[in-house]
Amino acid sequence: MATDSRTTHRYDVAVIGGGPAGLSAAMVLGRCLRRVIVIDHGKGRNYAACEMHGYLGRDCTTPAEMRQIGRREAAAYGVEFLDGVVAGVCACGDEGKDFEVTINDREPLTARKLLLATGVMDVLPEIDGLTDFYGRSVHHCPYCDGWEHRGQRLVALGDGKAAIGLALSLRTWSPQVTACLNGQAISRRQRQRAQKNGIACRERRVVKLAGSEGQVRQVHFEDGAPLECDAVFFSSDQVLRSKLPLSLGCECDEHGLIRTKGRQGTGVRGMFLAGDADGDVQFAIVAAAEGAVAAVAINRELQDEDRGEPRNLLNAAPLAEVAAKAVNDGA
Ligand SMILES: Cc1cc2nc3c(=O)[nH]c(=O)nc-3n(C[C@H](O)[C@H](O)[C@H](O)COP(=O)(O)OP(=O)(O)OC[C@H]3O[C@@H](n4cnc5c(N)ncnc54)[C@H](O)[C@@H]3O)c2cc1C
């Protein structure tokens, strides 16, 4: 049975990040009668998108609306919310099994389990005008926004080979695709692949996107005539939104994302991670699903502990040990 810790400041679970992953986990845990707090500073990855697509049951909802609905649904099961930035986490309590969560300008709180749902952020290409259209007619994910621009004049913008890869993918949604290589050379093989698939190439560095009211109309190059278009998709890097997963000893993959083990475990005892910050498919619905998976794993650990039968299914090490190693390794 769930412990009733409502008279203390100790939570069963602290969820850091209130996007689809964190909210979904919080709702499942609330329904397990756990005392849950979600701490979020409100900078979701898809802040610029005018609609969220492909989320079964909530297709075309705005990101803000989706969060409001998620908060309302989780709150109905007693989940608490705190708007703030988590600055750090350290081990505390009996044998260092609990987590002390430090939130900027507030009293720290403690939790028996921790879920990191802190997401990633995209590094936008530094091109004049791009942010005027981002999320409306300039996108990075064909799965999220390709359907809305099906059959239109699409631009795949990236450095050389990356633009060709993106252009090849975009051919699923339109026969009119131009790869803008942004001043980077491509191999003869890449050029042949483009030609074979009816993809035109523009070599020059892109300096500006132009249009009006959120609708991109032209790509401008350092020299030569502008390219008329209806939508631009770009390839870009992404980084973890928060350094917390690394400072707490989570392991990185080759893309700088977090490697999870088993059911969203991190290798740190009692600490889980869900959503875009791990290396899985980066859709909101996948993030929400991972949140639910993590919630079940967390609740099982709590159930075992409540019965006095703690297990260490994921072979995880205590936070103090793992985090100390992360600091020594320079994370
Ligand atoms: C422009 C754009 C359009 C997209 N469109 C779609 C779409 O149509 N369909 C789709 O399925 N997916 C879409 N995505 C992908 C989708 O946004 C992500 O898959 C999803 O948001 C991941 O959810 P998450 O919970 O992992 O992270 P996020 O939604 O990014 O939430 C993470 C939260 O953690 C908070 N946080 C981070 N660090 C801290 C900290 N230290 N303290 C407190 N809070 C913290 C952040 O403020 C943020 O609110 C789109 C992405 C972009 C960029």
The ligand as an SDF file (V2000), in Angstrom:
LIG
                    3D

 53 58  0  0  0  0  0  0  0  0999 V2000
    9.0410   22.7830  -33.6030 C   0  0  0  0  0  0  0  0  0  0  0  0
    8.7090   21.3940  -33.1050 C   0  0  0  0  0  0  0  0  0  0  0  0
    7.5330   20.7840  -33.5100 C   0  0  0  0  0  0  0  0  0  0  0  0
    7.2170   19.5090  -33.0450 C   0  0  0  0  0  0  0  0  0  0  0  0
    6.0540   18.9380  -33.4750 N   0  0  0  0  0  0  0  0  0  0  0  0
    5.7140   17.7160  -33.0310 C   0  0  0  0  0  0  0  0  0  0  0  0
    4.5170   17.0990  -33.4760 C   0  0  0  0  0  0  0  0  0  0  0  0
    3.7790   17.6690  -34.2860 O   0  0  0  0  0  0  0  0  0  0  0  0
    4.2140   15.8670  -33.0000 N   0  0  0  0  0  0  0  0  0  0  0  0
    5.0370   15.2220  -32.1110 C   0  0  0  0  0  0  0  0  0  0  0  0
    4.7250   14.1030  -31.7020 O   0  0  0  0  0  0  0  0  0  0  0  0
    6.1850   15.7760  -31.6800 N   0  0  0  0  0  0  0  0  0  0  0  0
    6.5430   16.9870  -32.1140 C   0  0  0  0  0  0  0  0  0  0  0  0
    7.7190   17.5570  -31.6980 N   0  0  0  0  0  0  0  0  0  0  0  0
    8.5540   16.8080  -30.7450 C   0  0  0  0  0  0  0  0  0  0  0  0
    8.0000   17.0080  -29.3080 C   0  0  0  0  0  0  0  0  0  0  0  0
    8.0140   18.3820  -29.0130 O   0  0  0  0  0  0  0  0  0  0  0  0
    8.8640   16.2470  -28.3150 C   0  0  0  0  0  0  0  0  0  0  0  0
    8.9670   14.8890  -28.7070 O   0  0  0  0  0  0  0  0  0  0  0  0
    8.2580   16.3200  -26.9120 C   0  0  0  0  0  0  0  0  0  0  0  0
    8.0650   17.6560  -26.5020 O   0  0  0  0  0  0  0  0  0  0  0  0
    9.1810   15.6140  -25.9120 C   0  0  0  0  0  0  0  0  0  0  0  0
    8.6000   15.6790  -24.6510 O   0  0  0  0  0  0  0  0  0  0  0  0
    9.5120   15.7180  -23.3290 P   0  0  0  0  0  0  0  0  0  0  0  0
    8.5570   15.6510  -22.1950 O   0  0  0  0  0  0  0  0  0  0  0  0
   10.5980   14.7150  -23.4210 O   0  0  0  0  0  0  0  0  0  0  0  0
   10.2790   17.1440  -23.3750 O   0  0  0  0  0  0  0  0  0  0  0  0
    9.7340   18.6450  -23.4240 P   0  0  0  0  0  0  0  0  0  0  0  0
    8.3830   18.7120  -24.0320 O   0  0  0  0  0  0  0  0  0  0  0  0
   10.8140   19.4390  -24.0750 O   0  0  0  0  0  0  0  0  0  0  0  0
    9.6040   19.0380  -21.8940 O   0  0  0  0  0  0  0  0  0  0  0  0
   10.7370   19.1170  -21.0630 C   0  0  0  0  0  0  0  0  0  0  0  0
   10.4030   20.0880  -19.9320 C   0  0  0  0  0  0  0  0  0  0  0  0
   11.4130   19.9990  -18.9280 O   0  0  0  0  0  0  0  0  0  0  0  0
   11.6200   21.2980  -18.4280 C   0  0  0  0  0  0  0  0  0  0  0  0
   12.9500   21.3460  -17.7870 N   0  0  0  0  0  0  0  0  0  0  0  0
   14.1450   21.0420  -18.3440 C   0  0  0  0  0  0  0  0  0  0  0  0
   15.1180   21.1960  -17.4290 N   0  0  0  0  0  0  0  0  0  0  0  0
   14.5190   21.6120  -16.2930 C   0  0  0  0  0  0  0  0  0  0  0  0
   14.9980   21.9600  -14.9920 C   0  0  0  0  0  0  0  0  0  0  0  0
   16.3000   21.8970  -14.6750 N   0  0  0  0  0  0  0  0  0  0  0  0
   14.1060   22.3610  -14.0560 N   0  0  0  0  0  0  0  0  0  0  0  0
   12.7780   22.4340  -14.3510 C   0  0  0  0  0  0  0  0  0  0  0  0
   12.2700   22.1070  -15.5620 N   0  0  0  0  0  0  0  0  0  0  0  0
   13.1340   21.7100  -16.5120 C   0  0  0  0  0  0  0  0  0  0  0  0
   11.5140   22.2000  -19.6490 C   0  0  0  0  0  0  0  0  0  0  0  0
   11.2360   23.5330  -19.2860 O   0  0  0  0  0  0  0  0  0  0  0  0
   10.3450   21.5240  -20.3860 C   0  0  0  0  0  0  0  0  0  0  0  0
    9.1210   22.1210  -19.9910 O   0  0  0  0  0  0  0  0  0  0  0  0
    8.0850   18.8200  -32.1650 C   0  0  0  0  0  0  0  0  0  0  0  0
    9.2810   19.4310  -31.7630 C   0  0  0  0  0  0  0  0  0  0  0  0
    9.5980   20.7030  -32.2390 C   0  0  0  0  0  0  0  0  0  0  0  0
   10.8950   21.3380  -31.8180 C   0  0  0  0  0  0  0  0  0  0  0  0
  1  2  1  0
  2  3  1  0
  2 52  2  0
  3  4  2  0
  4  5  1  0
  4 50  1  0
  5  6  2  0
  6  7  1  0
  6 13  1  0
  7  8  2  0
  7  9  1  0
  9 10  1  0
 10 11  2  0
 10 12  1  0
 12 13  2  0
 13 14  1  0
 14 15  1  0
 14 50  1  0
 15 16  1  0
 16 17  1  0
 16 18  1  0
 18 19  1  0
 18 20  1  0
 20 21  1  0
 20 22  1  0
 22 23  1  0
 23 24  1  0
 24 25  2  0
 24 26  1  0
 24 27  1  0
 27 28  1  0
 28 29  2  0
 28 30  1  0
 28 31  1  0
 31 32  1  0
 32 33  1  0
 33 34  1  0
 33 48  1  0
 34 35  1  0
 35 36  1  0
 35 46  1  0
 36 37  1  0
 36 45  1  0
 37 38  2  0
 38 39  1  0
 39 40  1  0
 39 45  2  0
 40 41  1  0
 40 42  2  0
 42 43  1  0
 43 44  2  0
 44 45  1  0
 46 47  1  0
 46 48  1  0
 48 49  1  0
 50 51  2  0
 51 52  1  0
 52 53  1  0
M  END
$$$$
